[in-house]
Amino acid sequence: MKASDYLASYLKRRGVTHVFELVGGMITFLLDALHRQGAVQIVSMHHEQGAGFAAEGYSRIRGVPGVAMATSGPGATNLLTAIGSCYFDSTAAVFVTGQVNRHEQKGERAIRQLGFQETDIVSIARPITKAAWMVSNAEDLPRMLDEAFALATSGRPGPVLLDLPMDVQRGEILEPDSVKSADAVEEEALAIDPKTEAFLEVVQRQLSLAHRPLILVGGGVRCAGGVEAFRGLAAALSIPVVNSLLAVDVLPSGSPVRVGLIGSYGNRWANIALGECDFLLVLGSRLDVRQTGADTSGFKGQRFICHVDCEPGELNNRITGCVALVSDLRPFLARAIKRLAPPAARPEWLERISSMKSKWPDIGELPNLPGLNPNVVMRQISTAASAARAFVADVGQHQMWAAQSLRLEAEQRFLTSGGMGAMGFALPAAIGAAFAAPGSPIVVIAGDGGFQLNIQELQTVVRCGLPLKMFVLNNGCHGMVRQFQEAYFKGRYQSTLWGYTAPSFAAIGAAYGIASEFASTPDELSVALVKCWADPSIPFLVEIGIATEANAYPKMAFGRPISEMEPFAKPLEMEGT
Ligand SMILES: Cc1ncc(C[n+]2csc(CCOP(=O)(O)OP(=O)(O)O)c2C)c(N)n1
């Protein structure tokens, strides 16, 4: 069997239903094999970055590694942002790049390049992958594919890159190995670490001592497949839960224990709750700077913190003095449910949080803004989107308004580019999500700046007839950085407002053949939402006009405690965007 045929049949056996790519000479054999076998659908995108983000969105919805392919040289380097995004947000993915024939590779020669488009993608991608390998012999492919899939999905998931020279793709595999059983990996993961028992004892003791206990849930819980277990634990313990940006969808908005988003742009009441809690149980969150702010000592304060993560390096890293446990979250949660008893009810604590929520509602943060209030817009978008499987947010202020104010149902997902924070993520990631959940509408929320980074993928949406409901919040600027310049550069808006323009997105949507509307008043938005959802199965674009001066508030103020946020507290020093 040819290696390219082996790869195509292997992907099918792994449960991969779609491969995202942009064609080039060095992957033609792979695409031809996929096409001839016909079991895995090829989705041709219009930029390799789009293909990479689509693979990421697919993986996060389907729970099967996303696969993206690109040709050597520029195709491979165009994948890099998406590879990094998968790496930082722990998304299982396998990236396959074509490479020039082995005899065309420069090897140890003191030259830059021998083959046309020859580029050492393995070395370039290594720091942002769990592994990056060149497959140097066709016979190695079965073993390397097994290793790539096992590595991508085990422990802390992430991307693996396989670089396949053209002649290797055409090479013969004499005795193809069988696919390593996924069950074997599963069983290993469920083994209980005895340290878990001692850790849970500490948690139980602290729970009984604490007056204001809080759980912080991060994206690691979902990566570990622990969402259902977590929901069970949270309900059983009845302790309030705050979430990181990648865990917006771990609890549905209606859950009585869900408090809200913490961090740089967290819900004001959630950050206040964090600032006031005396015991914090952190599950699957790496406590990065966007969550804690730059002032780590303020985040730690006097509170007792217990922290569980599968990555030892993330424990006692930025926030020190925590009681830490290295464990996969799934077996941990399974054990925690059995072992932990609910602490005594703390009605004053719950009352305190809900009174903060009433006092500082998310939709009251921008009282004097002309036109549409973006937090209210998010509420309206989600109210109209009960049929949607997922909300995919790009990067910028709109992402924060979405994370603060979308109302999610139990099965609805919220995807965004967290650690990489890559503008241009939302549209292609939503395309991948749409293929992962066939027939379900997917909502895209983007800004005018970010939408222009992968706008070409509207053609993929049209060609494939995908049910994407796209909302472009057009404030006529790179809003998040404009807000930063307002705070720290005395309003010198270089390259955010000055020297920046956006087109009419409704006109662009129409030019691609997508039904499109523009709305900048509450009435226009209501009409546009009705039209948008009249037929859930078709693509629709709504451009929403937002005031240029709209800020994402609250925002953590540097040098202040996490609970004192802009615009009321002013930063003492410079905080990041
Ligand atoms: C690829 C990339 N380039 C630059 C940035 C820096 N950046 C972060 S937010 C932002 C502005 C986003 O503007 P827009 O998409 O219009 O969204 P808004 O903030 O206005 O809601 C920029 C330039 C980034 N995150 N990603």
The ligand as a Tripos MOL2 file, in Angstrom:
@<TRIPOS>MOLECULE
LIG
   26    27     1     0     0
SMALL
NO_CHARGES

@<TRIPOS>ATOM
      1 C1         -3.1210   38.4090   14.4790 C.3       1 LIG1
      2 C2         -3.2060   39.4970   15.5070 C.ar      1 LIG1
      3 N1         -2.6700   40.7020   15.2350 N.ar      1 LIG1
      4 C3         -2.7500   41.7040   16.1500 C.ar      1 LIG1
      5 C4         -3.3480   41.4890   17.3620 C.ar      1 LIG1
      6 C5         -3.4240   42.6170   18.3930 C.3       1 LIG1
      7 N2         -4.8170   42.9910   18.6430 N.ar      1 LIG1
      8 C6         -5.5500   42.4950   19.6760 C.ar      1 LIG1
      9 S1         -7.1160   43.0240   19.6960 S.2       1 LIG1
     10 C7         -6.8700   43.9770   18.3440 C.ar      1 LIG1
     11 C8         -7.9600   44.8310   17.7860 C.3       1 LIG1
     12 C9         -9.1100   44.0260   17.3070 C.3       1 LIG1
     13 O1         -9.9760   44.8650   16.5850 O.3       1 LIG1
     14 P1        -11.3710   44.3420   16.0870 P.3       1 LIG1
     15 O2        -11.2380   43.0230   15.4330 O.co2     1 LIG1
     16 O3        -12.0240   45.3990   15.2820 O.co2     1 LIG1
     17 O4        -12.1520   44.0820   17.4320 O.3       1 LIG1
     18 P2        -12.6010   45.1250   18.5800 P.3       1 LIG1
     19 O5        -11.5130   45.1410   19.5930 O.co2     1 LIG1
     20 O6        -12.7960   46.4580   17.9400 O.co2     1 LIG1
     21 O7        -13.8590   44.5390   19.1180 O.co2     1 LIG1
     22 C10        -5.5420   43.8770   17.8840 C.ar      1 LIG1
     23 C11        -5.0010   44.6040   16.7220 C.3       1 LIG1
     24 C12        -3.8520   40.1920   17.5980 C.ar      1 LIG1
     25 N3         -4.4090   39.8510   18.7610 N.pl3     1 LIG1
     26 N4         -3.8010   39.2360   16.6520 N.ar      1 LIG1
@<TRIPOS>BOND
     1     1     2 1
     2     2     3 ar
     3     2    26 ar
     4     3     4 ar
     5     4     5 ar
     6     5     6 1
     7     5    24 ar
     8     6     7 1
     9     7     8 ar
    10     7    22 ar
    11     8     9 ar
    12     9    10 ar
    13    10    11 1
    14    10    22 ar
    15    11    12 1
    16    12    13 1
    17    13    14 1
    18    14    15 2
    19    14    16 1
    20    14    17 1
    21    17    18 1
    22    18    19 2
    23    18    20 1
    24    18    21 1
    25    22    23 1
    26    24    25 1
    27    24    26 ar
@<TRIPOS>SUBSTRUCTURE
     1 LIG1         1 GROUP 0 **** ****
